[in-house]
Amino acid sequence: MSSAVQGSCDPKFAELKEEFERNFAERGEKGASVCLSVNGETLVDLWGGVADVRSGDPWREDTVSIVFSCTKAATALCAHILIDRGQLELQAPVSKYWPEFAKNGKENTTVQMMLNHESAIPALREPIKEKGFLDWDYMIKRMEDEQAWWEPGTRNGYHMINFGWTVGELVRRVSGKSLGRFFAEEVAGPTGAKFWIGVPDGVDLHIADILAYAPQPGDAMSDFTKLLLGEPTSIQALSFLNNGGWGANDVDAHKAEIGGAGGISNARGQVAMYTPLACDDGSLVSHERLKAMGMVSTATQRDATLLVPTRFASGFMKSMDNRGLPAGQDQSAIIGEAAFGHVGAGGHIGFADPECGLAFSYTMTQMGQGLLMNERGQSLIDAAYRALGYKTNSPGAWVR
């Protein structure tokens, strides 16, 4: 199936290309892209397979797809740009910028808590109206009115979709621009990233359909999935299923600014966004802000939503090694010790590692099991780090 893979690959990363080809031949890959740059130079830019399994339409150089929670990193980056400019303060109460949010147990929420998934509204209890995700003002009102699930700041629970509205509304209130417009003007435009939070009218993209994971006999069930399926009033069920009928392949959803899970891009687009951060070139944020962006700001042994150990920087995921947990709970995303970025449901990922100047991304259409990485994407990350001289990831992150 190696003929399915196109693009360019520096010989140094030959193992990565072999693993990418193996994904198609042995691991059920349908359509995918992988890209990386080192110190600003693109050394891998590969794609392959099909964009539409029904028609056989091939994945092209310019093919994009929804990248789910990789979008959170784009949203967080917007917030950090405003923090760097002194327009948004990390430790300030959210009420300073968004007074209407400060009620129903959320009065003491800070900006840092929102970036840390600690703002206590990981899910909405009452049903979201049909197509509610596509209506920004409606969702913001729902964020304001929701009762906190815990005292903000006392624990963290992954805000699976709501992160895009909590942090995104801060970006809108402070900048005076919608999240999608701010990202387009301040990040995608300057970096040349083909990455959209809401595809504008008149922009015609070759968008591949996402294929949901089909459970297999013998699959171990995570605690998250058990509650998702068995407890309809749980955070797990409500955060995943109470979505107003939102579908990843809906054209109207692609146009909406869903900053928690609705971004459209490919590996090349994400690498373009992360390259200035990997290089610490100061073009998006200062050296000091970049250092802060990579530091762990919250960690837990049992995330209130995902029910596994998680580690976050301010709005970004850090390396998460849960390989020692029982089957089903052993969801991981293992990157460099200094790296920060974000996964997307089913196995997408994008990240920057300033220690070695690496910007990396992998996107695909065939989702894998769970919300973190699976063998297809992790094998590519592992090959990239080995090519850069890293020795092991046994400590829980790739180290030299």
N, C-alpha and C positions, 0 to 999 in steps of 0.2 A: 504493500500500500504506500510505499515511499514516494511513488509518483504523485500521490495526492498533495504532497508538501511542496510549496513554492516559496520563493523569497531568497534571502541571503543569510549566510552564517559564517562568521569568522572561524577558521579551522580550530582555533583554541576552544571553541564551544561545540566541537563535533559530537561529544557525548549528549549534550542537550538536544541537538538535532535528532540523534538516534532515538532518544526517549520520546520526542515529539512524534516521530514516525511510528514508534511502538504504540503510542496512544491510539492511533488509527487502526493499526494491525491487530492489537491484542486487547485493548482496554475500552473499546466501545465508543471511541471519539467519533463524532459526526462532522462537526465543523469547528475550527478553532484558530486562534492566533497567539503567537508568543513573540515578545520583543524585549530587548534589553539594550541599555547603553552603559558604557563605562567611561567616567570622566568626560561625559558629553558626546562621546562617539558611539553611534549605533553599530553594534557588532552582531546582533541577531535580529532579524525581522522575517519571521516565517508565518505562513498561514496554509491552511489546507482543508480538504473535505468539502462538504456541501453546506450552503446557506439554507436550503429548503429540501428536506428529505423526501418530500412528495414529488417534486418536479425534478430533483437532481441538480437544481441550479447551483453552480459551484460557489464556494467561498472565494471571493475576489480580494485583491489587494486592499480595496476600499470598503470591504464589508464590515459592518458594525453590528452590535447587538446591545440589548439591555445588559448592564453589568451589575445590577442589583446593588448590594451594599458597598461596592467599590465607590459608589456615589457619595457615601458619607465622608470619605476622605476629601473629595472635591468641596463639599459643603464646609467641612472643618477648615480647609485651607482658606476659604473665603473669610471665615471668622478670624483666623490668625493674621491675615493681611490687615484687617481692621484693628486687631490688638496691637500689631506692630506699629501702626500709625497713631496709636494713642486714642483712637476713637471708641474702642471697646475695651473694658477693663475686666480681666479674668476674675478678680475677687469681688467685683461689684455685684449687688443684687440685681437680678433680672428686672425687678420693678423699676430700676433707673431708666431702662430703655423700653420696657414693655409692662406698664403698670397693670394692665388688665389680667396679666398672668398670675399676679400675686394674690391668690385666694384659694380656698378649699384645701388648706394645708400646704400650699406651695409658696407661702409668703416669703420664706427665707431662702429660696432657691438662688444660687449664684450662677454666673456665667460658667465658671469652672465646673459646677455640678452638671450643667447641661451638656458640656463637652465630655464629661465623664460617665454619661448614662446614669447619673445619680438624681436626676430631677423628678423621679418618682411617678412618671406617667408613661410607662412602657407600653400600655395598652389602654383602650377606651372601652368602658363597660357597656354603654348603650350602643345599639346598632348604628353603624355609619350609613348614611343615606346612599341610595344608588348613585354610583359614580362620584361619591363624596371625595375620594382621593384627588379628583381632577379639579376641585374647587378650593383654591388656597384659602380664601376668606372663611369658608365654612370650616375647614380643618383647624385654622387658627382659633376660631371660636370654641371648637371642641377641646383644644389644648387648654384654653383659658378656663373652661367650665369643669374640666375633669378633676375629681377628687384625687389627691395624692395616694398612691398605693403604700407608701411608707414616708417617714420623715425625710425630706430631701437631704442628701449628704450623708445619711447613715448607712447606706448600702448602695451597690450599683446593680442595675438590671438592664440588660441590652435593650435599647429603644429601637426595635427592629425597623420600623418605618417612621415612627414619630420623631426621631432625631432630625429628620429633614425639615420638620416644621418648627421644632423648638429652636434649634440652632439657626435654621434658615430664616425664621422671623426676626431673630436678632440681627442678622445680616441685612435684612430688608429695612428694619427700623433705623439702624445706624447709618446705612449707606444711602437710603432713599431709592434704592433700585431693587427690583425683584431679585431673588437668589439666582435664577437662571441668567438674567442680564448681567448681574455683577460678575458671575463666574465667566461669562463670555467675554466681557470687556477687560477684566483684570487678570484672568488666568489663561483661558483658552486662546484668546486673541494674541497676547504677547508671546506665548510659548508655541503657538501654531498647533495646539492640541485639537485633534478632531474628537471632541468630547462635548456633549450637550446635556444640560439639565433642563429639559424641555426643548424639543426640536422646533425651531421657528417656522412659520409659514414660508413657503418658497424654497426651503432647503430639502432637496430630494436625496435621500440616503438609501443605500442598499442594506436593509436591515434584516438580519437572519432571525428566524423564529427560535425562541427558547423551547427546549424539550424537557418536560418534567421528568424527574427520576421515577422509575417504576420499581416499587419494592420487589425484592427478590426473595425466594425461599431461603430461610436461614438467616436473613438480616437480623442483627441484634437491634432491639428497640431502645433508644435513649430515653432518659427520664423526661426530657423535653417532649418527645413524641408521645409518650404514654399520657402525659397531661393534655397535650394537644388533642389527642383522640378521645380521651376519657373524661375530661373535666371542662365542659363548655364555658364555665365562668372563670377559668384560670387565666393568668397572664399569658401563658403559652398559647392557649386556644384563641383568646381574643386578639393577641398581637399578630397572629398569623391569619386567622380566618375572618375577623371582623374588618373587612376591607372594601365594603361597598361594591363588590363585584369587579375590583381592579384586576386586569389581566395583563401580563407582561408583554403579550403580543398584540395588544389593542393599539390601533393607530392613535386614538385620542389619548391614550395613556402616554405614548411617546412624546406627545406635544405638551403634556402637563409637567410642571416643575415639582417633581417628587424627589426632594433632596436626600431622602433616606434610602431610596432603592430604585429610582427611575432613570438614572443616567444612561446615555447611549454613547458607546465608544467601542474601541478594540484595543489590543495590546499596544499598538503603536501610539494611539491617542493618549493612553495612560502614561506611557513612558515619556512622552513629550511633556506632560504635566509634572512628572516626578524628577526629570533630569536636572532642572535648576536646583532642586532640593538636594539631590544626591551630590551635586557639585558644590553646593553651598556658595553659589555665585552672587547672592544678594539681589537677584533680579525680582524675586517674588517676596521674600522676607529677609530680614537682617540675620546675621550670623547668630546673634543672641536668641532671637525668636526661633530659629531653626533648631538650636540646641534644646530649647524648651519643648518644642514639638516632638522631639524624639524621646523625651524622658517619661518613664512610667508615672502616671498621675493617679491611677487607681488600679487595684488588683484584688481579687477575691478568690476564695476556694469554692464558692458556689454562687455564680451569677444568678440573680433573682429571676431572670428570664430563661437563659440557656441551661442553667442547672449544671454547669461544669465550671472549673476554674477559668478565669479570664484575666487578661492584662491589657490595659489601655494607656496610651498617652492621651493628650487632650484632643479627643476626637479621632484618634488613630488607633489601630490595633498594633500591639507589639507581638513578638514571637510567643505563641501559645503551644505548650507541649503537654498534651494530655495522654501521651502514649501508654502511660502506666495504669490508666483507668480501665475498668471492665469494658468489654465489647459493647459498643453503642455509646458509651461515655467517652471513648478515646478519640475525640475530635480535636484535631490539632491544626496549626498553621505555623510551620517552623521556618523562620527567616533569620537574618543576622541579629546579633545582640544589639547593634546600634540602629537597626532598621525600624521603620515605621510605615504603615500603609493601611490597607483594608482588604479583607476578603469580600466576595459577593456570593450569595447563596448558590450552592451546587458546585463551587470550586473556582470561581474567578478570583483573581488577586492582582493588586498593584502595590508597589512599595518603593521607597527610596532607602538606600543604605549609605549614608555619608562616610562611613568608615572606609569603604572601598570604592566610592564613587558610582555605585551601582543603582540604576533605575530599572525595574523589572515589571513586566505584566504578562499575564496569561488570561485569555478570555475564551469562552466556548459556548456552544448551544446545548449540548447534552449535559444536563445537570447530574451531579453525583449525589450520593447519599449525604444528608446533613447540611449544616450551614457553614462549615469550615472547609479545609482542603481535603482532597482525596488523592489517590496515587497518581493520577494524570498530572495535576498541577505541581504536587510536591516533588515528583521526580524531576521536573524541569528546574525548580528552584534548587534542588540538591545538586544537580549537574552544573548549574551556574556557579554556585559557591565553590564546588570542587575545582572548577576551571580557574577560579580566582585565587586558588591556593589555600582555601579554608580546609581544615583537617577533619572536623567532626561537628555534629550537632547533638551529641549525647548530653551536653549540659542543659539542653532545652532551647538552644539557639545555635546557629552556625558560628564557630569561633576558629581562629587561625591556630 
